[in-house]
Amino acid sequence: MSPTANPSAGAYHMISSRVRFDVSKVTGSSRGLALFVQADNLTNIEVWHPDWGGNSGDTLPAYRGRSVLFGVEVF
């Protein structure tokens, strides 16, 4: 049985994506407007980092799962 309560820390490949659609190019507008979607951790992997400050050898959560952000850019 492990003396720590959390999963061990390890190396991971984080897959992220950002898609941007420039609306002003389609409409021919002089003002800039764009829509975007950004997604991080697409594989939905929990990532744990070592707790370097503590003496227990435990880990801390860094990325708990997938996150998606929708937005509008005005330029």
Distance bins in CASP14 RR format, pairs under 12 A and 6 or more apart:
PFRMAT RR
TARGET T0000
AUTHOR 0000-0000-0000
RMODE 2
METHOD distances of the structure
MODEL  1
2 8 0 0 0 0 1 0 0 0 0 0 0
2 56 0 0 0 0 0 1 0 0 0 0 0
2 57 0 0 0 0 0 1 0 0 0 0 0
2 58 0 0 0 0 0 1 0 0 0 0 0
2 59 0 0 0 0 0 1 0 0 0 0 0
3 55 0 0 0 0 0 1 0 0 0 0 0
3 56 1 0 0 1 0 0 0 0 0 0 0
3 57 0 0 0 0 1 0 0 0 0 0 0
3 58 0 0 0 0 1 0 0 0 0 0 0
4 48 0 0 0 0 0 1 0 0 0 0 0
4 50 0 0 0 0 0 1 0 0 0 0 0
4 51 0 0 0 0 1 0 0 0 0 0 0
4 54 0 0 0 0 0 1 0 0 0 0 0
4 55 0 0 0 0 0 1 0 0 0 0 0
4 56 1 0 0 1 0 0 0 0 0 0 0
4 57 1 0 0 1 0 0 0 0 0 0 0
4 58 1 0 1 0 0 0 0 0 0 0 0
4 59 1 0 0 1 0 0 0 0 0 0 0
4 60 0 0 0 0 0 1 0 0 0 0 0
5 48 0 0 0 0 0 1 0 0 0 0 0
5 51 0 0 0 0 0 1 0 0 0 0 0
5 56 0 0 0 0 1 0 0 0 0 0 0
5 57 0 0 0 0 0 1 0 0 0 0 0
5 58 1 0 0 1 0 0 0 0 0 0 0
5 59 0 0 0 0 1 0 0 0 0 0 0
5 60 0 0 0 0 0 1 0 0 0 0 0
5 61 0 0 0 0 0 1 0 0 0 0 0
6 46 0 0 0 0 1 0 0 0 0 0 0
6 47 0 0 0 0 0 1 0 0 0 0 0
6 48 1 0 0 1 0 0 0 0 0 0 0
6 49 0 0 0 0 0 1 0 0 0 0 0
6 50 0 0 0 0 0 1 0 0 0 0 0
6 51 0 0 0 0 1 0 0 0 0 0 0
6 56 0 0 0 0 1 0 0 0 0 0 0
6 57 0 0 0 0 1 0 0 0 0 0 0
6 58 1 0 1 0 0 0 0 0 0 0 0
6 59 1 0 1 0 0 0 0 0 0 0 0
6 60 1 0 0 1 0 0 0 0 0 0 0
6 61 1 0 0 1 0 0 0 0 0 0 0
6 62 0 0 0 0 0 1 0 0 0 0 0
6 64 0 0 0 0 0 1 0 0 0 0 0
7 45 0 0 0 0 0 1 0 0 0 0 0
7 46 1 0 0 1 0 0 0 0 0 0 0
7 47 0 0 0 0 1 0 0 0 0 0 0
7 48 1 0 1 0 0 0 0 0 0 0 0
7 49 0 0 0 0 0 1 0 0 0 0 0
7 50 0 0 0 0 0 1 0 0 0 0 0
7 58 0 0 0 0 0 1 0 0 0 0 0
7 59 1 0 0 1 0 0 0 0 0 0 0
7 60 0 0 0 0 0 1 0 0 0 0 0
7 61 0 0 0 0 1 0 0 0 0 0 0
7 62 0 0 0 0 0 1 0 0 0 0 0
7 64 0 0 0 0 0 1 0 0 0 0 0
8 46 0 0 0 0 0 1 0 0 0 0 0
8 47 0 0 0 0 0 1 0 0 0 0 0
8 48 1 0 0 1 0 0 0 0 0 0 0
8 49 0 0 0 0 0 1 0 0 0 0 0
8 50 0 0 0 0 1 0 0 0 0 0 0
8 51 0 0 0 0 0 1 0 0 0 0 0
8 57 0 0 0 0 1 0 0 0 0 0 0
8 58 0 0 0 0 1 0 0 0 0 0 0
8 59 1 0 0 1 0 0 0 0 0 0 0
9 46 0 0 0 0 0 1 0 0 0 0 0
9 47 0 0 0 0 1 0 0 0 0 0 0
9 48 1 0 1 0 0 0 0 0 0 0 0
9 49 1 0 1 0 0 0 0 0 0 0 0
9 50 1 0 1 0 0 0 0 0 0 0 0
9 51 0 0 0 0 1 0 0 0 0 0 0
9 52 0 0 0 0 0 1 0 0 0 0 0
9 57 0 0 0 0 1 0 0 0 0 0 0
9 58 0 0 0 0 1 0 0 0 0 0 0
9 59 1 0 1 0 0 0 0 0 0 0 0
9 60 0 0 0 0 1 0 0 0 0 0 0
9 61 0 0 0 0 0 1 0 0 0 0 0
9 62 0 0 0 0 1 0 0 0 0 0 0
10 45 0 0 0 0 0 1 0 0 0 0 0
10 46 0 0 0 0 0 1 0 0 0 0 0
10 47 1 0 0 1 0 0 0 0 0 0 0
10 48 1 0 0 1 0 0 0 0 0 0 0
10 49 0 0 0 0 1 0 0 0 0 0 0
10 50 0 0 0 0 1 0 0 0 0 0 0
10 59 0 0 0 0 1 0 0 0 0 0 0
10 62 0 0 0 0 0 1 0 0 0 0 0
11 45 0 0 0 0 0 1 0 0 0 0 0
11 47 0 0 0 0 1 0 0 0 0 0 0
11 48 0 0 0 0 0 1 0 0 0 0 0
11 49 0 0 0 0 0 1 0 0 0 0 0
11 50 0 0 0 0 0 1 0 0 0 0 0
12 41 0 0 0 0 1 0 0 0 0 0 0
12 43 0 0 0 0 1 0 0 0 0 0 0
12 44 0 0 0 0 0 1 0 0 0 0 0
12 45 1 0 1 0 0 0 0 0 0 0 0
12 46 0 0 0 0 1 0 0 0 0 0 0
12 47 1 0 1 0 0 0 0 0 0 0 0
12 48 0 0 0 0 1 0 0 0 0 0 0
12 49 0 0 0 0 0 1 0 0 0 0 0
12 62 0 0 0 0 1 0 0 0 0 0 0
12 63 0 0 0 0 1 0 0 0 0 0 0
12 65 0 0 0 0 0 1 0 0 0 0 0
13 41 0 0 0 0 0 1 0 0 0 0 0
13 42 0 0 0 0 0 1 0 0 0 0 0
13 43 0 0 0 0 1 0 0 0 0 0 0
13 45 0 0 0 0 1 0 0 0 0 0 0
13 47 0 0 0 0 0 1 0 0 0 0 0
14 39 0 0 0 0 0 1 0 0 0 0 0
14 40 1 0 0 1 0 0 0 0 0 0 0
14 41 1 0 1 0 0 0 0 0 0 0 0
14 42 0 0 0 0 1 0 0 0 0 0 0
14 43 1 0 0 1 0 0 0 0 0 0 0
14 44 0 0 0 0 0 1 0 0 0 0 0
14 45 1 0 0 1 0 0 0 0 0 0 0
14 46 0 0 0 0 0 1 0 0 0 0 0
14 47 1 0 0 1 0 0 0 0 0 0 0
14 62 0 0 0 0 0 1 0 0 0 0 0
14 63 1 0 0 1 0 0 0 0 0 0 0
14 65 0 0 0 0 0 1 0 0 0 0 0
14 66 0 0 0 0 0 1 0 0 0 0 0
14 67 0 0 0 0 0 1 0 0 0 0 0
15 39 0 0 0 0 1 0 0 0 0 0 0
15 40 0 0 0 0 1 0 0 0 0 0 0
15 41 1 0 0 1 0 0 0 0 0 0 0
15 42 1 0 1 0 0 0 0 0 0 0 0
15 43 1 0 1 0 0 0 0 0 0 0 0
15 44 0 0 0 0 1 0 0 0 0 0 0
15 45 0 0 0 0 1 0 0 0 0 0 0
15 63 0 0 0 0 0 1 0 0 0 0 0
15 65 0 0 0 0 0 1 0 0 0 0 0
15 66 0 0 0 0 1 0 0 0 0 0 0
16 37 0 0 0 0 0 1 0 0 0 0 0
16 38 1 0 0 1 0 0 0 0 0 0 0
16 39 1 0 0 1 0 0 0 0 0 0 0
16 40 1 0 1 0 0 0 0 0 0 0 0
16 41 1 0 0 1 0 0 0 0 0 0 0
16 42 1 0 0 1 0 0 0 0 0 0 0
16 43 0 0 0 0 1 0 0 0 0 0 0
16 45 0 0 0 0 0 1 0 0 0 0 0
16 63 0 0 0 0 0 1 0 0 0 0 0
16 65 0 0 0 0 0 1 0 0 0 0 0
16 66 0 0 0 0 1 0 0 0 0 0 0
16 67 0 0 0 0 1 0 0 0 0 0 0
16 68 0 0 0 0 0 1 0 0 0 0 0
16 69 0 0 0 0 0 1 0 0 0 0 0
17 36 0 0 0 0 0 1 0 0 0 0 0
17 37 1 0 0 1 0 0 0 0 0 0 0
17 38 1 0 0 1 0 0 0 0 0 0 0
17 39 1 0 1 0 0 0 0 0 0 0 0
17 40 0 0 0 0 1 0 0 0 0 0 0
17 41 0 0 0 0 0 1 0 0 0 0 0
17 42 1 0 0 1 0 0 0 0 0 0 0
17 43 0 0 0 0 0 1 0 0 0 0 0
17 66 0 0 0 0 0 1 0 0 0 0 0
17 67 0 0 0 0 0 1 0 0 0 0 0
17 68 0 0 0 0 1 0 0 0 0 0 0
17 69 0 0 0 0 0 1 0 0 0 0 0
18 34 0 0 0 0 0 1 0 0 0 0 0
18 35 0 0 0 0 0 1 0 0 0 0 0
18 36 1 0 0 1 0 0 0 0 0 0 0
18 37 1 0 0 1 0 0 0 0 0 0 0
18 38 1 0 1 0 0 0 0 0 0 0 0
18 39 1 0 0 1 0 0 0 0 0 0 0
18 40 0 0 0 0 1 0 0 0 0 0 0
18 42 0 0 0 0 0 1 0 0 0 0 0
18 68 0 0 0 0 0 1 0 0 0 0 0
18 69 0 0 0 0 1 0 0 0 0 0 0
18 70 0 0 0 0 0 1 0 0 0 0 0
18 71 0 0 0 0 0 1 0 0 0 0 0
18 73 0 0 0 0 0 1 0 0 0 0 0
19 34 0 0 0 0 0 1 0 0 0 0 0
19 35 0 0 0 0 1 0 0 0 0 0 0
19 36 1 0 0 1 0 0 0 0 0 0 0
19 37 1 0 1 0 0 0 0 0 0 0 0
19 38 1 0 0 1 0 0 0 0 0 0 0
19 39 0 0 0 0 1 0 0 0 0 0 0
19 68 0 0 0 0 0 1 0 0 0 0 0
19 69 0 0 0 0 0 1 0 0 0 0 0
19 70 0 0 0 0 0 1 0 0 0 0 0
19 71 0 0 0 0 0 1 0 0 0 0 0
20 33 0 0 0 0 0 1 0 0 0 0 0
20 34 1 0 1 0 0 0 0 0 0 0 0
20 35 1 0 0 1 0 0 0 0 0 0 0
20 36 1 0 1 0 0 0 0 0 0 0 0
20 37 0 0 0 0 1 0 0 0 0 0 0
20 38 0 0 0 0 1 0 0 0 0 0 0
20 69 0 0 0 0 0 1 0 0 0 0 0
20 70 0 0 0 0 0 1 0 0 0 0 0
20 71 0 0 0 0 1 0 0 0 0 0 0
20 72 0 0 0 0 0 1 0 0 0 0 0
20 73 1 0 0 1 0 0 0 0 0 0 0
20 75 0 0 0 0 0 1 0 0 0 0 0
21 27 0 0 0 0 0 1 0 0 0 0 0
21 32 0 0 0 0 0 1 0 0 0 0 0
21 33 0 0 0 0 1 0 0 0 0 0 0
21 34 1 0 0 1 0 0 0 0 0 0 0
21 35 1 0 1 0 0 0 0 0 0 0 0
21 36 1 0 0 1 0 0 0 0 0 0 0
21 37 0 0 0 0 1 0 0 0 0 0 0
21 70 0 0 0 0 0 1 0 0 0 0 0
21 71 0 0 0 0 0 1 0 0 0 0 0
21 72 0 0 0 0 0 1 0 0 0 0 0
21 73 0 0 0 0 0 1 0 0 0 0 0
22 28 0 0 0 0 0 1 0 0 0 0 0
22 29 0 0 0 0 0 1 0 0 0 0 0
22 31 0 0 0 0 0 1 0 0 0 0 0
22 32 1 0 0 1 0 0 0 0 0 0 0
22 33 1 0 0 1 0 0 0 0 0 0 0
22 34 1 0 1 0 0 0 0 0 0 0 0
22 35 0 0 0 0 1 0 0 0 0 0 0
22 36 0 0 0 0 1 0 0 0 0 0 0
22 72 0 0 0 0 0 1 0 0 0 0 0
22 73 0 0 0 0 1 0 0 0 0 0 0
22 74 0 0 0 0 0 1 0 0 0 0 0
22 75 0 0 0 0 1 0 0 0 0 0 0
23 29 1 0 0 1 0 0 0 0 0 0 0
23 31 0 0 0 0 1 0 0 0 0 0 0
23 32 1 0 0 1 0 0 0 0 0 0 0
23 33 1 0 1 0 0 0 0 0 0 0 0
23 34 1 0 0 1 0 0 0 0 0 0 0
23 35 1 0 0 1 0 0 0 0 0 0 0
23 36 0 0 0 0 0 1 0 0 0 0 0
23 71 0 0 0 0 0 1 0 0 0 0 0
23 72 0 0 0 0 1 0 0 0 0 0 0
23 73 0 0 0 0 1 0 0 0 0 0 0
23 74 0 0 0 0 0 1 0 0 0 0 0
23 75 0 0 0 0 0 1 0 0 0 0 0
24 30 1 0 0 1 0 0 0 0 0 0 0
24 31 1 0 0 1 0 0 0 0 0 0 0
24 32 1 1 0 0 0 0 0 0 0 0 0
24 33 1 0 1 0 0 0 0 0 0 0 0
24 34 1 0 0 1 0 0 0 0 0 0 0
24 35 0 0 0 0 0 1 0 0 0 0 0
24 72 0 0 0 0 0 1 0 0 0 0 0
24 73 0 0 0 0 1 0 0 0 0 0 0
24 74 0 0 0 0 1 0 0 0 0 0 0
24 75 0 0 0 0 1 0 0 0 0 0 0
25 31 0 0 0 0 0 1 0 0 0 0 0
25 32 0 0 0 0 1 0 0 0 0 0 0
25 33 0 0 0 0 1 0 0 0 0 0 0
25 34 0 0 0 0 1 0 0 0 0 0 0
25 35 0 0 0 0 0 1 0 0 0 0 0
26 32 0 0 0 0 0 1 0 0 0 0 0
26 33 0 0 0 0 1 0 0 0 0 0 0
26 34 0 0 0 0 0 1 0 0 0 0 0
26 35 0 0 0 0 0 1 0 0 0 0 0
27 33 1 0 0 1 0 0 0 0 0 0 0
27 34 0 0 0 0 0 1 0 0 0 0 0
29 74 0 0 0 0 0 1 0 0 0 0 0
29 75 0 0 0 0 0 1 0 0 0 0 0
30 75 0 0 0 0 0 1 0 0 0 0 0
31 73 0 0 0 0 0 1 0 0 0 0 0
31 74 1 0 0 1 0 0 0 0 0 0 0
31 75 0 0 0 0 1 0 0 0 0 0 0
32 72 0 0 0 0 0 1 0 0 0 0 0
32 73 1 0 0 1 0 0 0 0 0 0 0
32 74 1 0 0 1 0 0 0 0 0 0 0
32 75 1 0 1 0 0 0 0 0 0 0 0
33 71 0 0 0 0 0 1 0 0 0 0 0
33 72 1 0 0 1 0 0 0 0 0 0 0
33 73 1 0 0 1 0 0 0 0 0 0 0
33 74 1 0 1 0 0 0 0 0 0 0 0
33 75 1 0 0 1 0 0 0 0 0 0 0
34 71 0 0 0 0 1 0 0 0 0 0 0
34 72 1 0 0 1 0 0 0 0 0 0 0
34 73 1 0 1 0 0 0 0 0 0 0 0
34 74 0 0 0 0 1 0 0 0 0 0 0
34 75 1 0 0 1 0 0 0 0 0 0 0
35 69 0 0 0 0 0 1 0 0 0 0 0
35 70 1 0 0 1 0 0 0 0 0 0 0
35 71 1 0 0 1 0 0 0 0 0 0 0
35 72 1 0 1 0 0 0 0 0 0 0 0
35 73 1 0 0 1 0 0 0 0 0 0 0
35 74 0 0 0 0 0 1 0 0 0 0 0
36 68 0 0 0 0 0 1 0 0 0 0 0
36 69 0 0 0 0 1 0 0 0 0 0 0
36 70 1 0 0 1 0 0 0 0 0 0 0
36 71 1 0 1 0 0 0 0 0 0 0 0
36 72 1 0 0 1 0 0 0 0 0 0 0
36 73 1 0 0 1 0 0 0 0 0 0 0
36 74 0 0 0 0 0 1 0 0 0 0 0
36 75 0 0 0 0 0 1 0 0 0 0 0
37 67 0 0 0 0 0 1 0 0 0 0 0
37 68 1 0 0 1 0 0 0 0 0 0 0
37 69 1 0 0 1 0 0 0 0 0 0 0
37 70 1 0 1 0 0 0 0 0 0 0 0
37 71 1 0 0 1 0 0 0 0 0 0 0
37 72 0 0 0 0 0 1 0 0 0 0 0
37 73 0 0 0 0 0 1 0 0 0 0 0
38 66 0 0 0 0 0 1 0 0 0 0 0
38 67 0 0 0 0 1 0 0 0 0 0 0
38 68 1 0 0 1 0 0 0 0 0 0 0
38 69 1 0 1 0 0 0 0 0 0 0 0
38 70 0 0 0 0 1 0 0 0 0 0 0
38 71 0 0 0 0 1 0 0 0 0 0 0
38 73 0 0 0 0 0 1 0 0 0 0 0
39 65 0 0 0 0 0 1 0 0 0 0 0
39 66 1 0 0 1 0 0 0 0 0 0 0
39 67 1 0 0 1 0 0 0 0 0 0 0
39 68 1 0 1 0 0 0 0 0 0 0 0
39 69 1 0 0 1 0 0 0 0 0 0 0
39 70 0 0 0 0 1 0 0 0 0 0 0
40 47 0 0 0 0 0 1 0 0 0 0 0
40 62 0 0 0 0 0 1 0 0 0 0 0
40 63 1 0 0 1 0 0 0 0 0 0 0
40 64 0 0 0 0 0 1 0 0 0 0 0
40 65 0 0 0 0 1 0 0 0 0 0 0
40 66 1 0 0 1 0 0 0 0 0 0 0
40 67 1 0 1 0 0 0 0 0 0 0 0
40 68 1 0 0 1 0 0 0 0 0 0 0
40 69 0 0 0 0 1 0 0 0 0 0 0
41 47 1 0 0 1 0 0 0 0 0 0 0
41 62 0 0 0 0 0 1 0 0 0 0 0
41 63 1 0 1 0 0 0 0 0 0 0 0
41 64 0 0 0 0 1 0 0 0 0 0 0
41 65 1 0 1 0 0 0 0 0 0 0 0
41 66 1 0 1 0 0 0 0 0 0 0 0
41 67 1 0 0 1 0 0 0 0 0 0 0
41 68 0 0 0 0 1 0 0 0 0 0 0
41 69 0 0 0 0 0 1 0 0 0 0 0
42 63 0 0 0 0 0 1 0 0 0 0 0
42 65 0 0 0 0 1 0 0 0 0 0 0
42 66 1 0 0 1 0 0 0 0 0 0 0
42 67 0 0 0 0 1 0 0 0 0 0 0
42 68 0 0 0 0 1 0 0 0 0 0 0
43 63 0 0 0 0 0 1 0 0 0 0 0
43 65 0 0 0 0 1 0 0 0 0 0 0
43 66 1 0 0 1 0 0 0 0 0 0 0
44 63 0 0 0 0 1 0 0 0 0 0 0
44 64 0 0 0 0 1 0 0 0 0 0 0
44 65 1 0 1 0 0 0 0 0 0 0 0
44 66 1 0 1 0 0 0 0 0 0 0 0
44 67 0 0 0 0 1 0 0 0 0 0 0
44 68 0 0 0 0 0 1 0 0 0 0 0
45 61 0 0 0 0 0 1 0 0 0 0 0
45 62 0 0 0 0 0 1 0 0 0 0 0
45 63 1 0 0 1 0 0 0 0 0 0 0
45 64 0 0 0 0 1 0 0 0 0 0 0
45 65 1 0 0 1 0 0 0 0 0 0 0
45 66 0 0 0 0 1 0 0 0 0 0 0
46 59 0 0 0 0 0 1 0 0 0 0 0
46 60 0 0 0 0 0 1 0 0 0 0 0
46 61 1 0 0 1 0 0 0 0 0 0 0
46 62 0 0 0 0 1 0 0 0 0 0 0
46 63 1 0 0 1 0 0 0 0 0 0 0
46 64 1 0 1 0 0 0 0 0 0 0 0
46 65 1 0 0 1 0 0 0 0 0 0 0
46 66 0 0 0 0 0 1 0 0 0 0 0
47 59 0 0 0 0 1 0 0 0 0 0 0
47 60 0 0 0 0 0 1 0 0 0 0 0
47 61 1 0 0 1 0 0 0 0 0 0 0
47 62 1 0 1 0 0 0 0 0 0 0 0
47 63 1 0 1 0 0 0 0 0 0 0 0
47 64 0 0 0 0 1 0 0 0 0 0 0
47 65 0 0 0 0 1 0 0 0 0 0 0
47 66 0 0 0 0 0 1 0 0 0 0 0
48 57 0 0 0 0 0 1 0 0 0 0 0
48 58 0 0 0 0 1 0 0 0 0 0 0
48 59 1 1 0 0 0 0 0 0 0 0 0
48 60 1 0 0 1 0 0 0 0 0 0 0
48 61 1 0 1 0 0 0 0 0 0 0 0
48 62 1 0 0 1 0 0 0 0 0 0 0
48 63 0 0 0 0 1 0 0 0 0 0 0
48 64 0 0 0 0 1 0 0 0 0 0 0
48 65 0 0 0 0 0 1 0 0 0 0 0
49 57 0 0 0 0 0 1 0 0 0 0 0
49 58 0 0 0 0 0 1 0 0 0 0 0
49 59 1 0 0 1 0 0 0 0 0 0 0
49 60 1 0 1 0 0 0 0 0 0 0 0
49 61 0 0 0 0 1 0 0 0 0 0 0
49 62 1 0 1 0 0 0 0 0 0 0 0
49 63 0 0 0 0 1 0 0 0 0 0 0
50 56 0 0 0 0 0 1 0 0 0 0 0
50 57 1 0 0 1 0 0 0 0 0 0 0
50 58 0 0 0 0 1 0 0 0 0 0 0
50 59 1 0 1 0 0 0 0 0 0 0 0
50 60 1 0 0 1 0 0 0 0 0 0 0
50 61 0 0 0 0 0 1 0 0 0 0 0
50 62 0 0 0 0 0 1 0 0 0 0 0
51 57 1 0 0 1 0 0 0 0 0 0 0
51 58 1 0 1 0 0 0 0 0 0 0 0
51 59 1 0 1 0 0 0 0 0 0 0 0
51 60 1 0 1 0 0 0 0 0 0 0 0
51 61 0 0 0 0 0 1 0 0 0 0 0
51 62 0 0 0 0 0 1 0 0 0 0 0
52 58 0 0 0 0 0 1 0 0 0 0 0
52 59 0 0 0 0 0 1 0 0 0 0 0
52 60 0 0 0 0 1 0 0 0 0 0 0
53 59 0 0 0 0 0 1 0 0 0 0 0
53 60 0 0 0 0 1 0 0 0 0 0 0
54 60 0 0 0 0 1 0 0 0 0 0 0
END
